[in-house]
Amino acid sequence: MTQTPTQTAAELDRIDPRVFPPTARRGRDCGQLKLAGIRATELVERHGSPLYVIDEQAVRDRAREVREALEREAARIGSTATVYYAGKAFLCVEVARWAAEEGLAIDVASGGELAVALAAGVDPARIGFHGNNKSTAEIERAVAAGVGTIVIDSEIETERVAAAAAAAGVRQRVRLRVNSGVHASTHAFLATSHEDQKFGQPLADAPRLVAAILARESLDFVGLHCHIGSQIFASDGFRESARRLMGAYPELERLAGRPIPELNLGGGFGIAYTSAEADELPAIGDIARELADIVASTAAEFGIAVPKLAFEPGRSIVGQAGVTLYTVGTAKPVQLSGSDADADPADQGFAERLYVSVDGGMSDNARPALYGSDYHVRLASRRSEAAAALVRVVGKHCEAGDIVVRRDLLPGDVRPGDVLAVAATGAYCWSLASNYNYVPRPPVVAVREGRSRLIVRGETEDELLAKSVIGVTPVQEEPTNGETK
């Protein structure tokens, strides 16, 4: 964090377009944050607080930008690119529809996500099905629906998918997920291609596993898949992973007796959660160009045809388009000490930290607690001339780790009733939401061109209570040995 105690009121008012959605701005007339032309307080009055807000135009524009960049660079090297929207980032019927309308395929990781994509009218042939423990029922449902590609994650799944396809009388397209051994520069829980973790198979085992797939008449092996992690800024990991995967293709082509047509390099492109991160974020066009170059040069080195490419961005499509609005309940100053375990060089110059409690927390954004993620906050309901205060935005849950924004600056007069806006919450916030402390999940509202509409209903306490089974009569034991009760 680069903010200082001398930050001006104008700087505290600034809405960074690299972190907030492009339509977000401070209203000149009211001083409020506006999203797609709608005041933050109007959204809260109409839909409640906390509130997830998704800028529909931002999602569509970003989806199109990413797709066009990857397609353009693939075409430059004589290939094609299929871009799957990774639904786990945030999936509902409307968002799946937006992605499909902007030319993206959809990547799902469970039977529930598959049901959402199908309900959105997504062409099943443009759905990819992931997961390290797909049930037999899920696989059979995917095959019956005509899902375009199933990603095989283990040797056991080869048998399951082959059996389901044979029973349905179809030849199912499959990819094999492998671990390239490339360790992405990200949080340990987000690095998904190192050797000791649950996803995929070692790259060294690929020839044996592909041979088993090729032996099944009901399976059509189309290529390898690898996902090195999430929230990645540097392209080095993608380049090295692509090189290692393609290094296996000559042997796989020998086994198949034909070229291996596709290569799926996964997703994981990062977004800026804070202004400091925005300074380091590479452009998607640069990433696409570097990936295309390494694929082309590696194909030439190994004497194989350039494969068709596939990618699975999720966070980078929807993350920046999301903003969460909260209402302040309390603001409490706490004296700082240089000996605090949580002391940070950025805190220097502040005698105290203002703990600002809001009406949500880790139930609507688990990422700070899970990953230590940083977020950026702005006062959304008014303009202020007050001096900067070091703040920690915290939730209402009974956990010391219930932190929404660990460290940022807000005007020192932030008070109960103010509305705060936390940026870049479009990915993995609603998806990871819970009912901890019996707090209902907030609704999701889409905004576009001055209008808002509900796309995911929020929950009520009555709905949570209705799930409890109350006053159930104990089940009586069945009579045995001819006895009667």
Order of alpha helices (4+ residues) and beta strands (2+ residues): alpha-beta-beta-beta-alpha-beta-alpha-beta-alpha-beta-alpha-beta-alpha-beta-alpha-beta-beta-alpha-beta-alpha-alpha-beta-alpha-alpha-beta-alpha-beta-beta-alpha-beta-beta-beta-beta-beta-beta-alpha
